Amino acid sequence: MTIGIAVTGKHAVVHALRVLRCTEILGSGAIGGFAVLAVMAEDGTVHYSQTQDGGSHALDVDPAWLQCERAALISSGPHRPEPLQQFLPSLPGVALMTGHRLPNRPTPQGLPVNQLALQALQRSRSAEQAVQDTVTAYPEYDAGLMAVTVDGQIAYANTARVTRRPDVHHGEQQHPDRHVAVMLNSIYFAPHLAPHIATLLCDVAWPEPMPTSQTGAMLLTVPDQCPILPAAHDQIVVNPITATVQCIYTADPFVQHAEGRCVAIQGGCAAVTTDGQVLGSCLHDLLGHKQGDHLQRLLPQHPPLSLIIGAHV
C-alpha cells in the first residue's frame, strides 16, 4: 500500500479525500487504484467505503458521514486481495488504523501488525505509544502504521525496514480544531515537488490556506466551459473564495487555435485573483478538451478538472 491518511476535525472525510485526490494528480506510480475509507461517528460506530480501482473518485460517501470528525484512508494501485478492510481495520469506539506498505502482515502471535496496534490501543495506551511499540517490536516487517483515535489523537510510525527506503515521505499539520497526517511510499513526484510533498499534501487538505502553510497549496476546480483566451503571457484567474478557476489565458499559439485535447495550463503558470494579487503558480500541467474559447473535461463521464497551485514551483 502506498499512502495512509488520517484526519480529525469537522468534515474530516472531505479533507482526507482532498489529500488523496491531490496525491493522484501530482504523483505517478502505485496510486489511483484500490482505496478504503473509514469514518468514525460520534457514537464510536465505524463506516466503510471501498473500491478496487478508481481511487478517490470511486469511493461512495454517505452524506451523513460529513458530520464525522474522524477519518482514515489507505490507497495504492488497483486490485488488492480481499477483504480490503484488512488494510484499514478498526475497533468501534477505539480507533481506526491505516498505514502503508504491508500493515496487514501476520505476526507469530497470529494477528497482523495493524491489529496488534489496535489491541495495544484498546489497553488504554496512548496512540503514539501503541503505534511506536508495535513497529519497534517488529523492526524488519515491511509496514508503517497510522492511528486515529476516538478522542482525536493521530500517531504514526514506520518500522526500521521502511525507514530505510529512499522513497518514503511523511508529515502532519495540526491546529486547535483539526489535524491531518500522511505517510507514503512508491509514489513519484516531479523533482521540484518531492522534497516537500508531505507538507504540501497536508497544506492542501483544507480549502483555505492556513496561516502556517509552508507551500501555499490550494486545490482548485476548473469548471466546465471555463473561458480560455489568447494573451501575451500565460496566466489563470482564480476566485479564492470558491476555489475555482474563472479564466485561463494562454500565450501558446497552438492552444489558442486548438480544438480537442490539449495541455491548456502549463506547470509554472501564474495564478492571480481578479484584482491581480498573486496566489502562486500551477504545480502541474492540466489536460482538457478545448472547444472554441472554452475548456472542459476530456470526457463527460470524467470527474471535473482539478488544478493545484502553490508557492513552490
C-alpha positions in Angstrom: 0.0 0.0 0.0 1.4 3.4 -0.9 -0.5 6.0 1.1 -2.1 6.3 4.5 -4.1 9.4 5.6 -5.7 10.3 8.9 -7.8 13.4 9.7 -9.6 14.7 12.7 -11.9 17.7 12.8 -15.1 19.0 11.1 -15.8 17.3 7.8 -12.8 15.0 8.2 -13.8 12.8 5.3 -13.8 15.7 2.9 -10.3 16.7 3.9 -9.0 13.1 3.7 -10.3 12.8 0.2 -8.7 16.1 -0.8 -5.3 14.7 0.2 -5.8 11.5 -1.7 -7.1 13.4 -4.8 -4.1 15.8 -4.8 -1.7 12.8 -4.5 -3.4 11.2 -7.5 -3.0 14.5 -9.5 0.6 15.2 -8.6 2.0 11.6 -8.3 2.6 8.7 -10.6 3.1 5.0 -9.7 1.0 2.9 -7.4 -1.8 5.3 -6.9 -5.4 5.9 -8.1 -6.4 2.2 -7.8 -7.7 0.4 -4.7 -8.8 2.6 -1.8 -10.5 2.1 1.6 -12.1 4.9 3.5 -13.2 4.5 7.2 -15.0 7.1 9.3 -15.9 7.0 13.0 -19.1 8.6 14.1 -19.7 10.5 17.3 -21.1 7.3 19.0 -18.0 5.4 18.0 -19.5 3.3 15.2 -17.4 2.8 12.1 -18.5 3.0 8.5 -16.6 2.0 5.4 -16.4 2.7 1.7 -14.0 0.8 -0.6 -13.1 0.3 -4.2 -10.7 -2.0 -6.1 -10.0 0.7 -8.8 -10.5 4.4 -9.4 -9.1 5.8 -6.2 -10.7 8.9 -4.7 -13.3 9.2 -7.5 -14.7 5.7 -7.0 -15.4 5.9 -3.2 -19.1 6.4 -2.3 -19.5 8.8 0.6 -22.8 8.8 2.6 -23.8 12.4 3.2 -24.3 11.6 6.9 -20.5 10.9 7.1 -19.8 14.6 6.6 -20.6 15.0 10.3 -17.9 12.6 11.4 -14.8 14.1 12.9 -12.5 11.0 12.5 -11.5 9.7 9.1 -8.8 7.4 7.7 -7.8 6.3 4.2 -5.5 3.8 2.6 -4.8 3.5 -1.1 -2.5 2.1 -3.8 -2.6 0.6 -7.3 -5.6 -1.4 -8.4 -6.9 -4.8 -7.4 -5.7 -5.8 -3.9 -6.5 -9.1 -2.0 -10.0 -9.2 -0.4 -11.2 -8.4 2.1 -10.0 -4.8 1.6 -10.7 -3.8 5.2 -7.7 -5.9 6.3 -5.6 -2.9 5.2 -7.6 -0.5 7.4 -9.0 -2.3 10.4 -10.8 -0.6 13.2 -12.2 -1.1 16.7 -15.5 0.8 17.2 -15.2 3.4 19.9 -11.4 3.0 20.0 -9.5 3.8 16.8 -9.1 3.5 13.0 -5.7 2.0 11.9 -4.4 2.9 8.5 -0.8 2.9 7.2 1.3 2.0 4.2 3.4 -0.8 2.8 2.0 -4.1 4.2 0.4 -3.3 7.6 -1.7 -6.5 7.3 1.4 -8.7 7.6 0.7 -11.5 10.1 2.9 -11.9 13.1 3.9 -15.0 15.2 1.0 -14.1 17.5 -1.4 -14.9 14.7 -2.6 -11.3 14.3 -1.5 -8.8 11.6 0.7 -5.9 12.7 -2.1 -3.4 12.4 -4.5 -5.5 14.5 -1.8 -5.8 17.3 -1.5 -2.0 17.3 -5.3 -1.7 17.7 -5.2 -4.2 20.7 -2.5 -2.0 22.3 -4.7 1.0 21.9 -7.6 -1.0 23.5 -5.4 -1.5 26.5 -5.6 2.3 27.1 -2.2 3.1 25.8 -1.7 6.4 24.0 -1.9 6.3 20.2 1.8 7.3 20.0 2.9 4.6 22.4 0.8 1.9 20.9 2.0 2.6 17.3 5.6 3.1 18.3 5.8 0.0 20.5 4.3 -2.1 17.7 6.7 -1.1 14.9 9.6 -1.3 17.4 8.6 -4.9 18.2 8.8 -5.9 14.5 11.7 -3.8 13.1 12.1 -5.9 9.9 8.5 -6.1 9.0 7.6 -4.1 5.9 4.9 -1.9 7.5 4.1 1.6 8.6 1.1 2.3 10.9 -1.1 5.4 11.4 -3.8 5.5 14.1 -6.6 8.0 14.6 -8.4 7.5 17.9 -11.9 8.2 19.2 -10.5 11.1 21.3 -8.8 12.7 18.3 -5.2 11.5 18.6 -3.2 10.8 15.5 0.0 8.9 15.6 2.2 7.2 13.0 5.5 5.4 12.7 7.4 3.2 10.3 9.4 0.1 11.1 13.2 0.3 10.7 12.9 -1.6 7.4 10.5 1.0 5.9 12.5 3.9 7.3 15.5 2.7 5.2 13.5 3.1 2.0 14.6 6.1 -0.2 11.0 6.8 -1.4 9.2 7.4 2.0 7.6 10.7 2.9 5.5 11.6 5.9 4.2 14.7 7.6 1.4 16.3 9.5 -0.3 19.6 10.2 -2.1 20.3 13.5 -4.4 23.1 14.6 -6.6 23.5 17.6 -9.7 22.2 15.8 -8.2 19.9 13.1 -5.3 17.6 12.4 -4.1 15.8 9.3 -1.2 13.3 8.7 0.0 11.5 5.7 2.6 8.8 5.1 3.5 7.4 1.6 6.0 5.5 -0.5 6.4 4.3 -4.1 4.6 7.4 -5.5 6.8 9.5 -7.6 6.6 13.3 -7.9 8.3 16.0 -10.1 11.8 16.8 -8.6 10.7 20.3 -7.6 7.8 18.9 -5.5 9.3 15.7 -4.0 11.4 17.4 -1.2 8.3 18.9 0.4 5.5 16.7 -0.9 4.2 15.6 2.5 4.0 19.2 3.7 2.2 20.2 0.5 -0.4 17.5 0.8 -1.1 18.4 4.4 -1.4 22.1 3.5 -3.9 21.3 0.7 -6.2 19.3 3.0 -8.0 22.5 3.9 -10.0 24.6 1.3 -8.4 27.8 2.6 -4.6 28.3 3.0 -3.8 28.1 6.7 -1.6 30.8 8.3 1.0 28.1 9.0 1.0 26.9 5.4 4.6 26.5 4.1 3.6 25.8 0.5 0.6 28.0 -0.1 -1.0 25.0 -1.8 -4.7 25.1 -2.9 -6.8 22.6 -4.8 -8.9 24.4 -7.4 -11.8 23.3 -9.5 -11.8 24.1 -13.2 -15.5 24.3 -14.2 -16.7 23.0 -17.5 -16.9 25.7 -20.1 -14.1 27.7 -18.4 -13.1 30.5 -20.7 -9.6 30.0 -22.3 -8.4 33.1 -24.2 -5.3 34.2 -26.1 -2.9 36.5 -24.3 0.7 37.7 -24.4 1.6 35.5 -21.4 0.1 32.5 -19.6 -2.0 33.2 -16.5 -5.0 31.9 -14.7 -7.5 34.0 -12.8 -8.8 32.4 -9.6 -11.7 33.0 -7.2 -10.0 32.1 -3.9 -13.3 32.1 -2.0 -14.9 29.4 -4.2 -11.5 27.8 -5.1 -12.4 27.9 -8.8 -10.5 28.9 -11.9 -12.5 31.7 -13.6 -10.5 32.2 -16.8 -7.4 30.8 -18.5 -5.1 33.0 -20.6 -2.6 31.3 -22.9 0.3 32.5 -25.0 0.7 29.1 -26.6 -0.2 29.6 -30.3 -1.2 26.0 -30.7 -3.6 26.1 -27.8 -5.0 29.4 -28.9 -6.2 27.7 -32.1 -6.7 24.1 -30.9 -9.8 22.1 -30.9 -10.0 19.0 -28.7 -7.4 17.5 -26.3 -4.6 19.9 -25.3 -2.4 21.0 -22.4 -4.4 24.1 -21.5 -2.4 25.0 -18.5 1.4 24.5 -18.2 3.1 23.9 -14.9 4.6 27.2 -13.6 1.8 29.3 -14.9 1.0 32.2 -12.6 -2.3 32.1 -10.6 -3.8 35.5 -9.7 -7.0 36.9 -8.3 -9.3 39.2 -10.3 -7.5 42.2 -8.8 -4.1 40.9 -9.7 -3.0 39.5 -6.4 -0.5 36.6 -7.0 -1.7 33.4 -5.3 1.1 31.2 -6.6 1.9 29.1 -9.6 0.4 25.9 -11.1 2.2 22.9 -9.8 1.4 20.7 -12.9 0.1 20.6 -16.4 -3.6 20.5 -17.0 -5.0 18.4 -19.8 -8.5 19.3 -21.1 -10.8 19.4 -24.1 -10.9 22.7 -25.8 -13.9 23.7 -27.8 -13.9 27.2 -29.2 -12.9 29.6 -26.4 -13.8 27.2 -23.6 -12.3 24.3 -21.8 -14.0 21.2 -20.3 -13.2 17.8 -19.0 -11.9 15.3 -21.6 -15.0 13.1 -21.5 -18.4 13.7 -20.0 -18.1 10.8 -17.6 -14.8 12.0 -16.2 -14.7 14.0 -12.9 -14.4 17.8 -13.1 -10.9 19.1 -13.9 -8.8 19.9 -10.8 -5.7 22.1 -10.5 -3.2 22.5 -7.7 -1.4 25.8 -7.2 1.3 26.7 -4.7 4.1 29.0 -3.8 6.8 26.4 -4.8 7.4 25.6 -8.5 
